[in-house]
Amino acid sequence: MTRAPIPPELRARLHARFPKWPLWAPVTEPAPSPWEVIRAVLARGRADGLDDVQLAAGVYTALVSRGLMDGGRA
């Protein structure tokens, strides 16, 4: 027996009726891993011709803005 995914409109109705039940909560996309973010920033920075200090600042900014780093401390 295979299960089909719950249609989004049905999931929304069930979540409205049972808001504390995690089974009916909206599906969220998983957060990207820090390594994926770092690779993307480095690839874009190198393509733009940034130096090492600029690349480091870009990586730091991307990690903090996505909540993967807490303002200076990993």
VOBALO-242974 format. One record per atom (N, C-alpha, C): residue number from 0; y, z, x; chain; residue in three letters; atom name. Coordinates in nm, 3 decimals. Layout:
BEGIN
PT   n   north      up    east chain res atom
PT NUM       Y       Z       X     A Ala   CA
...
//
This chain:
BEGIN
PT   n   north      up    east chain res atom
PT   0  -0.118   0.000   0.084     A Met    N
PT   0   0.000   0.000   0.000     A Met   CA
PT   0   0.125   0.000   0.089     A Met    C
PT   1   0.210  -0.099   0.072     A Thr    N
PT   1   0.333  -0.106   0.149     A Thr   CA
PT   1   0.450  -0.069   0.058     A Thr    C
PT   2   0.548  -0.009   0.117     A Arg    N
PT   2   0.667   0.031   0.042     A Arg   CA
PT   2   0.782  -0.063   0.073     A Arg    C
PT   3   0.850  -0.103  -0.030     A Ala    N
PT   3   0.969  -0.185  -0.012     A Ala   CA
PT   3   1.089  -0.092   0.006     A Ala    C
PT   4   1.189  -0.134   0.082     A Pro    N
PT   4   1.308  -0.049   0.096     A Pro   CA
PT   4   1.379  -0.030  -0.038     A Pro    C
PT   5   1.444   0.082  -0.051     A Ile    N
PT   5   1.517   0.113  -0.175     A Ile   CA
PT   5   1.643   0.028  -0.178     A Ile    C
PT   6   1.666  -0.045  -0.287     A Pro    N
PT   6   1.788  -0.126  -0.296     A Pro   CA
PT   6   1.913  -0.037  -0.284     A Pro    C
PT   7   2.018  -0.086  -0.217     A Pro    N
PT   7   2.138  -0.003  -0.195     A Pro   CA
PT   7   2.202   0.046  -0.324     A Pro    C
PT   8   2.203  -0.034  -0.431     A Glu    N
PT   8   2.267   0.010  -0.555     A Glu   CA
PT   8   2.188   0.124  -0.619     A Glu    C
PT   9   2.055   0.120  -0.611     A Leu    N
PT   9   1.973   0.230  -0.664     A Leu   CA
PT   9   1.991   0.354  -0.579     A Leu    C
PT  10   1.995   0.336  -0.447     A Arg    N
PT  10   2.016   0.450  -0.357     A Arg   CA
PT  10   2.151   0.517  -0.386     A Arg    C
PT  11   2.255   0.438  -0.412     A Ala    N
PT  11   2.387   0.494  -0.441     A Ala   CA
PT  11   2.385   0.574  -0.571     A Ala    C
PT  12   2.316   0.522  -0.673     A Arg    N
PT  12   2.307   0.594  -0.801     A Arg   CA
PT  12   2.230   0.725  -0.785     A Arg    C
PT  13   2.120   0.721  -0.711     A Leu    N
PT  13   2.042   0.842  -0.688     A Leu   CA
PT  13   2.120   0.943  -0.604     A Leu    C
PT  14   2.195   0.895  -0.507     A His    N
PT  14   2.276   0.985  -0.425     A His   CA
PT  14   2.387   1.050  -0.508     A His    C
PT  15   2.445   0.975  -0.601     A Ala    N
PT  15   2.547   1.032  -0.688     A Ala   CA
PT  15   2.487   1.140  -0.778     A Ala    C
PT  16   2.364   1.120  -0.822     A Arg    N
PT  16   2.297   1.216  -0.910     A Arg   CA
PT  16   2.246   1.336  -0.832     A Arg    C
PT  17   2.195   1.315  -0.711     A Phe    N
PT  17   2.138   1.420  -0.627     A Phe   CA
PT  17   2.206   1.417  -0.490     A Phe    C
PT  18   2.333   1.463  -0.480     A Pro    N
PT  18   2.409   1.447  -0.354     A Pro   CA
PT  18   2.355   1.528  -0.236     A Pro    C
PT  19   2.282   1.636  -0.260     A Lys    N
PT  19   2.234   1.719  -0.148     A Lys   CA
PT  19   2.095   1.679  -0.100     A Lys    C
PT  20   2.032   1.584  -0.166     A Trp    N
PT  20   1.899   1.541  -0.127     A Trp   CA
PT  20   1.910   1.434  -0.018     A Trp    C
PT  21   1.864   1.463   0.104     A Pro    N
PT  21   1.883   1.368   0.215     A Pro   CA
PT  21   1.808   1.236   0.197     A Pro    C
PT  22   1.704   1.236   0.115     A Leu    N
PT  22   1.629   1.113   0.094     A Leu   CA
PT  22   1.714   1.003   0.033     A Leu    C
PT  23   1.813   1.041  -0.048     A Trp    N
PT  23   1.897   0.942  -0.117     A Trp   CA
PT  23   2.030   0.920  -0.048     A Trp    C
PT  24   2.053   0.983   0.064     A Ala    N
PT  24   2.179   0.964   0.137     A Ala   CA
PT  24   2.191   0.819   0.184     A Ala    C
PT  25   2.312   0.769   0.194     A Pro    N
PT  25   2.330   0.630   0.242     A Pro   CA
PT  25   2.274   0.613   0.383     A Pro    C
PT  26   2.219   0.498   0.407     A Val    N
PT  26   2.163   0.466   0.539     A Val   CA
PT  26   2.279   0.435   0.632     A Val    C
PT  27   2.280   0.500   0.747     A Thr    N
PT  27   2.385   0.476   0.846     A Thr   CA
PT  27   2.323   0.408   0.968     A Thr    C
PT  28   2.404   0.331   1.035     A Glu    N
PT  28   2.360   0.265   1.156     A Glu   CA
PT  28   2.351   0.369   1.269     A Glu    C
PT  29   2.247   0.361   1.351     A Pro    N
PT  29   2.238   0.455   1.462     A Pro   CA
PT  29   2.351   0.430   1.563     A Pro    C
PT  30   2.398   0.537   1.622     A Ala    N
PT  30   2.503   0.524   1.723     A Ala   CA
PT  30   2.447   0.455   1.846     A Ala    C
PT  31   2.526   0.372   1.913     A Pro    N
PT  31   2.476   0.308   2.034     A Pro   CA
PT  31   2.455   0.410   2.145     A Pro    C
PT  32   2.361   0.383   2.231     A Ser    N
PT  32   2.338   0.476   2.342     A Ser   CA
PT  32   2.455   0.464   2.440     A Ser    C
PT  33   2.481   0.569   2.516     A Pro    N
PT  33   2.590   0.561   2.614     A Pro   CA
PT  33   2.570   0.446   2.713     A Pro    C
PT  34   2.445   0.417   2.748     A Trp    N
PT  34   2.420   0.309   2.845     A Trp   CA
PT  34   2.459   0.174   2.789     A Trp    C
PT  35   2.436   0.152   2.660     A Glu    N
PT  35   2.477   0.026   2.598     A Glu   CA
PT  35   2.628   0.011   2.602     A Glu    C
PT  36   2.700   0.119   2.574     A Val    N
PT  36   2.846   0.117   2.576     A Val   CA
PT  36   2.895   0.088   2.717     A Val    C
PT  37   2.837   0.156   2.816     A Ile    N
PT  37   2.879   0.137   2.955     A Ile   CA
PT  37   2.855  -0.007   3.000     A Ile    C
PT  38   2.737  -0.061   2.968     A Arg    N
PT  38   2.707  -0.200   3.006     A Arg   CA
PT  38   2.806  -0.298   2.943     A Arg    C
PT  39   2.838  -0.277   2.815     A Ala    N
PT  39   2.930  -0.367   2.746     A Ala   CA
PT  39   3.069  -0.360   2.806     A Ala    C
PT  40   3.115  -0.239   2.838     A Val    N
PT  40   3.249  -0.223   2.896     A Val   CA
PT  40   3.254  -0.285   3.036     A Val    C
PT  41   3.150  -0.262   3.114     A Leu    N
PT  41   3.149  -0.320   3.249     A Leu   CA
PT  41   3.145  -0.472   3.245     A Leu    C
PT  42   3.065  -0.528   3.156     A Ala    N
PT  42   3.057  -0.674   3.146     A Ala   CA
PT  42   3.192  -0.732   3.106     A Ala    C
PT  43   3.256  -0.671   3.007     A Arg    N
PT  43   3.386  -0.722   2.961     A Arg   CA
PT  43   3.493  -0.703   3.070     A Arg    C
PT  44   3.493  -0.587   3.136     A Gly    N
PT  44   3.591  -0.561   3.241     A Gly   CA
PT  44   3.577  -0.654   3.360     A Gly    C
PT  45   3.453  -0.681   3.399     A Arg    N
PT  45   3.431  -0.774   3.510     A Arg   CA
PT  45   3.473  -0.915   3.473     A Arg    C
PT  46   3.447  -0.953   3.347     A Ala    N
PT  46   3.490  -1.086   3.302     A Ala   CA
PT  46   3.642  -1.097   3.302     A Ala    C
PT  47   3.711  -0.986   3.276     A Asp    N
PT  47   3.857  -0.985   3.275     A Asp   CA
PT  47   3.916  -0.966   3.414     A Asp    C
PT  48   3.832  -0.939   3.515     A Gly    N
PT  48   3.879  -0.925   3.652     A Gly   CA
PT  48   3.939  -0.789   3.685     A Gly    C
PT  49   3.893  -0.684   3.620     A Leu    N
PT  49   3.946  -0.550   3.647     A Leu   CA
PT  49   3.888  -0.494   3.776     A Leu    C
PT  50   3.965  -0.405   3.841     A Asp    N
PT  50   3.915  -0.341   3.962     A Asp   CA
PT  50   3.833  -0.217   3.923     A Asp    C
PT  51   3.780  -0.145   4.023     A Asp    N
PT  51   3.690  -0.033   3.996     A Asp   CA
PT  51   3.758   0.081   3.920     A Asp    C
PT  52   3.882   0.112   3.953     A Val    N
PT  52   3.952   0.220   3.884     A Val   CA
PT  52   3.976   0.183   3.738     A Val    C
PT  53   4.013   0.060   3.712     A Gln    N
PT  53   4.033   0.015   3.575     A Gln   CA
PT  53   3.903   0.015   3.496     A Gln    C
PT  54   3.793  -0.024   3.562     A Leu    N
PT  54   3.663  -0.021   3.497     A Leu   CA
PT  54   3.623   0.122   3.461     A Leu    C
PT  55   3.645   0.214   3.555     A Ala    N
PT  55   3.613   0.355   3.529     A Ala   CA
PT  55   3.695   0.409   3.412     A Ala    C
PT  56   3.821   0.375   3.406     A Ala    N
PT  56   3.906   0.419   3.295     A Ala   CA
PT  56   3.858   0.359   3.163     A Ala    C
PT  57   3.816   0.234   3.167     A Gly    N
PT  57   3.764   0.171   3.046     A Gly   CA
PT  57   3.637   0.235   2.997     A Gly    C
PT  58   3.546   0.268   3.089     A Val    N
PT  58   3.421   0.335   3.051     A Val   CA
PT  58   3.452   0.472   2.993     A Val    C
PT  59   3.539   0.547   3.059     A Tyr    N
PT  59   3.577   0.680   3.010     A Tyr   CA
PT  59   3.637   0.670   2.870     A Tyr    C
PT  60   3.729   0.579   2.850     A Thr    N
PT  60   3.795   0.563   2.720     A Thr   CA
PT  60   3.695   0.525   2.611     A Thr    C
PT  61   3.604   0.434   2.641     A Ala    N
PT  61   3.505   0.392   2.542     A Ala   CA
PT  61   3.412   0.506   2.504     A Ala    C
PT  62   3.369   0.585   2.602     A Leu    N
PT  62   3.278   0.696   2.574     A Leu   CA
PT  62   3.347   0.805   2.491     A Leu    C
PT  63   3.471   0.838   2.525     A Val    N
PT  63   3.544   0.940   2.450     A Val   CA
PT  63   3.574   0.893   2.308     A Val    C
PT  64   3.615   0.768   2.293     A Ser    N
PT  64   3.651   0.717   2.161     A Ser   CA
PT  64   3.532   0.710   2.067     A Ser    C
PT  65   3.413   0.694   2.121     A Arg    N
PT  65   3.293   0.689   2.036     A Arg   CA
PT  65   3.228   0.826   2.019     A Arg    C
PT  66   3.287   0.929   2.077     A Gly    N
PT  66   3.234   1.064   2.063     A Gly   CA
PT  66   3.113   1.091   2.150     A Gly    C
PT  67   3.091   1.009   2.251     A Leu    N
PT  67   2.978   1.029   2.340     A Leu   CA
PT  67   3.012   1.119   2.460     A Leu    C
PT  68   3.140   1.150   2.471     A Met    N
PT  68   3.188   1.237   2.578     A Met   CA
PT  68   3.301   1.319   2.521     A Met    C
PT  69   3.314   1.443   2.567     A Asp    N
PT  69   3.413   1.533   2.508     A Asp   CA
PT  69   3.531   1.553   2.603     A Asp    C
PT  70   3.624   1.462   2.602     A Gly    N
PT  70   3.750   1.476   2.673     A Gly   CA
PT  70   3.742   1.520   2.818     A Gly    C
PT  71   3.659   1.461   2.898     A Gly    N
PT  71   3.655   1.494   3.039     A Gly   CA
PT  71   3.523   1.557   3.083     A Gly    C
PT  72   3.448   1.609   2.987     A Arg    N
PT  72   3.320   1.669   3.021     A Arg   CA
PT  72   3.210   1.592   2.952     A Arg    C
PT  73   3.107   1.556   3.029     A Ala    N
PT  73   2.995   1.481   2.970     A Ala   CA
PT  73   2.903   1.573   2.894     A Ala    C
//
